[in-house]
């Protein structure tokens, strides 16, 4: 019995080390998801611009053929004070580096509650992978002025979201409302309403930077599915810019 006990004592440390080695080896094989990020903008507007010709977003989608890659998504946030917009945008971009992984996307979505842009059909605006990436144009509301700009002329200066190869659709907030906050064209006073305090896509400040004016900031981000957790993984974000939405314009 004593010999048997000694034998067990001699083997146990070996078994322990063997199992520990398997554990360490397995941990070392854990897959890290690297998601391709959008990098090119064709027009990144600034909320302080007074020229409606510039009030649209345009960028190139991600070209990624990976099995887990879902596409390029667009996120937005509405503000009534541009200091809040600038502060939160700066905080997101401060961690937008390859060494920080998806920290910028997580801060954008989880900390500041940016919401995915939707279409009138009720689905999120996700641009699926293509062989070369596609040019996207997003104009949040319709304006009345004429335009000779090729992107503006493409949409006849109307609200729209789409690519050169996909059908144009109307952009919507996550609550189904439009971005025509003041019902400028007098088309639908149920859909065209101002943001309300408590809306998930609206950061409300008791002090407006400008009366009857809101600002919309947007980002694009690559999205993939982590096969280990079946949860979304995000790329670095691309700053698409910001536009004003004023009463009477």
C-alpha positions in Angstrom: 0.0 0.0 0.0 2.9 2.4 0.9 4.5 1.7 -2.5 1.3 2.3 -4.3 0.8 5.5 -2.4 4.3 6.7 -3.2 3.8 5.8 -6.9 0.6 8.0 -6.9 2.4 10.8 -5.3 5.2 10.6 -7.9 2.7 10.5 -10.9 0.3 13.2 -9.7 2.7 16.2 -10.3 3.3 14.9 -13.8 -0.4 14.6 -14.5 -0.9 18.1 -13.1 1.8 19.6 -15.3 0.5 17.7 -18.4 -3.1 19.1 -17.8 -1.7 22.5 -17.2 0.2 22.4 -20.4 -2.9 21.5 -22.3 -4.7 24.4 -20.7 -2.0 26.9 -21.6 -1.7 25.6 -25.1 -5.4 25.8 -25.6 -5.5 29.4 -24.4 -2.7 30.3 -26.7 -4.8 29.1 -29.7 -7.7 31.5 -28.9 -8.6 33.2 -32.1 -8.4 37.0 -32.2 -10.8 38.6 -34.7 -9.3 41.4 -36.7 -12.0 43.3 -38.6 -11.2 45.3 -41.7 -12.1 49.0 -41.2 -13.4 51.6 -43.7 -10.7 54.2 -44.3 -11.9 56.4 -47.2 -14.2 59.4 -47.1 -15.3 61.4 -50.2 -17.1 64.0 -48.3 -17.0 64.5 -44.5 -19.1 67.5 -43.6 -18.8 69.8 -40.6 -21.8 71.0 -38.6 -20.5 74.6 -38.8 -20.8 74.8 -42.5 -23.5 77.1 -43.9 -23.6 75.5 -47.3 -26.3 72.9 -47.9 -24.2 71.6 -50.8 -21.8 70.0 -48.3 -24.5 68.5 -46.0 -24.1 64.9 -47.0 -21.9 62.0 -46.0 -19.9 59.9 -48.6 -17.4 57.1 -48.0 -16.1 53.8 -49.3 -17.3 50.5 -47.8 -14.9 47.8 -46.6 -13.8 45.1 -49.1 -13.4 42.0 -47.0 -14.0 38.4 -48.2 -13.7 36.8 -44.8 -16.4 34.3 -43.8 -17.1 36.1 -40.5 -17.3 39.6 -42.0 -20.8 41.0 -42.2 -20.4 44.4 -43.8 -20.0 48.1 -43.1 -22.4 49.6 -40.7 -23.3 53.3 -40.0 -23.9 54.8 -36.6 -25.2 58.2 -35.7 -26.0 60.5 -32.7 -28.1 63.6 -32.5 -27.1 66.6 -30.4 -28.5 70.0 -29.6 -25.2 71.4 -28.3 -22.1 71.1 -30.5 -19.8 71.2 -27.5 -21.2 67.8 -26.5 -20.8 66.5 -30.1 -17.1 67.7 -30.2 -16.4 66.3 -26.7 -17.8 62.8 -27.4 -16.4 62.6 -30.9 -13.0 63.4 -29.6 -13.3 60.8 -26.8 -14.2 58.1 -29.4 -11.4 59.1 -31.7 -8.9 59.2 -28.8 -8.9 55.4 -28.6 -9.3 54.7 -32.3 -6.0 53.0 -33.0 -5.0 49.4 -33.9 -3.4 48.9 -30.5 -6.8 49.6 -28.8 -8.7 47.1 -31.1 -12.5 47.8 -31.0 -12.3 50.2 -28.1 -13.5 53.2 -30.2 -16.5 51.2 -31.5 -17.3 50.0 -28.0 -17.1 53.5 -26.6 -19.3 54.8 -29.5 -22.0 52.2 -28.9 -21.9 51.3 -25.2 -20.7 54.6 -23.6 -22.3 57.2 -25.9 -25.2 55.1 -27.2 -24.7 55.8 -30.9 -27.4 54.0 -32.9 -27.3 52.2 -36.2 -28.8 54.2 -39.1 -32.0 52.6 -40.5 -33.8 52.7 -43.8 -37.5 53.4 -44.4 -37.9 49.6 -45.0 -37.1 49.1 -41.3 -33.7 47.5 -41.6 -30.3 48.7 -40.5 -28.1 50.3 -43.1 -25.5 47.6 -43.5 -23.5 47.7 -46.7 -22.5 44.1 -47.6 -19.0 43.2 -48.9 -18.3 43.7 -52.5 -15.3 42.8 -54.7 -13.9 46.3 -54.6 -15.8 48.3 -52.0 -18.6 50.7 -52.9 -19.1 54.4 -52.7 -21.9 55.4 -50.3 -23.8 58.7 -50.2 -26.1 59.6 -47.3 -28.2 62.8 -47.2 -30.4 62.9 -44.1 -33.1 65.3 -45.3 -34.4 66.9 -48.4 -33.3 70.5 -49.2 -35.0 72.9 -51.7 -31.9 74.5 -53.3 -30.6 73.3 -56.6 -27.2 71.8 -57.0 -24.6 71.1 -59.7 -22.5 68.9 -57.4 -22.4 65.3 -58.8 -23.3 63.7 -55.5 -26.1 66.1 -54.8 -27.4 65.9 -58.3 -27.4 62.1 -58.0 -30.0 62.4 -55.3 -31.7 65.5 -56.8 -30.8 67.1 -53.4 -33.3 64.7 -51.7 -32.9 62.6 -48.6 -31.4 59.3 -49.4 -29.0 56.5 -48.6 -27.5 54.1 -51.0 -24.6 53.2 -53.3 -24.0 53.4 -57.1 -25.2 49.8 -57.4 -28.0 49.6 -54.9 -31.4 51.1 -54.7 -31.7 54.4 -53.0 -33.8 54.4 -49.8 -34.8 57.0 -47.2 -32.8 57.2 -44.0 -34.6 56.7 -40.7 -33.8 57.0 -37.0 -33.9 53.9 -34.8 -37.4 54.9 -33.7 -38.6 55.0 -37.3 -38.8 58.8 -37.5 -37.1 60.9 -40.2 -34.3 63.5 -39.8 -36.7 66.3 -41.1 -37.1 67.4 -37.5 -39.2 70.5 -38.4 -41.4 69.0 -41.1 -40.0 71.5 -43.6 -41.9 70.1 -46.6 -45.1 69.7 -44.6 -45.3 66.0 -45.5 -45.9 64.1 -42.3 -46.1 65.6 -38.8 -46.0 62.2 -37.2 -42.7 61.1 -38.8 -41.1 64.5 -39.0 -40.7 65.5 -35.4 -38.0 66.9 -33.2 -35.9 64.6 -30.9 -37.2 64.2 -27.4 -35.3 63.9 -24.2 -35.1 60.2 -23.5 -34.7 59.1 -27.1 -31.8 56.7 -27.3 -30.3 58.4 -30.3 -30.4 61.9 -28.8 -28.0 63.5 -26.4 -30.0 66.4 -24.8 -28.5 69.5 -23.3 -30.6 72.1 -21.5 -28.7 74.7 -23.4 -29.1 74.7 -27.3 -26.0 76.0 -29.2 -28.5 77.5 -31.6 -32.2 77.8 -31.3 -34.2 75.4 -33.6 -31.0 73.6 -34.6 -29.7 70.1 -34.1 -26.5 68.4 -35.2 -26.0 64.8 -36.4 -22.6 63.1 -36.1 -21.9 59.8 -38.0 -19.3 57.0 -38.0 -18.8 54.0 -40.2 -17.5 50.7 -38.8 -16.7 47.2 -40.1 -18.7 44.4 -38.4 -17.9 40.7 -38.1 -19.2 37.8 -36.1 -16.8 36.2 -33.5 -17.2 32.5 -34.2 -16.2 31.7 -30.6 -18.9 33.8 -28.9 -21.3 34.5 -31.8 -21.2 38.2 -30.9 -20.3 41.2 -33.0 -16.7 42.3 -33.4 -15.9 45.7 -34.6 -13.1 47.4 -36.6 -11.7 50.9 -36.1 -14.3 53.6 -36.7 -14.3 56.1 -39.6 -15.4 59.6 -38.8 -18.0 60.5 -41.4 -18.5 64.1 -40.2 -21.5 66.0 -38.9 -24.3 68.1 -40.4 -26.7 70.7 -39.0 -30.5 70.4 -39.3 -32.1 73.8 -38.9 -35.6 75.0 -39.0 -36.4 76.6 -42.3 -33.6 74.9 -44.3 
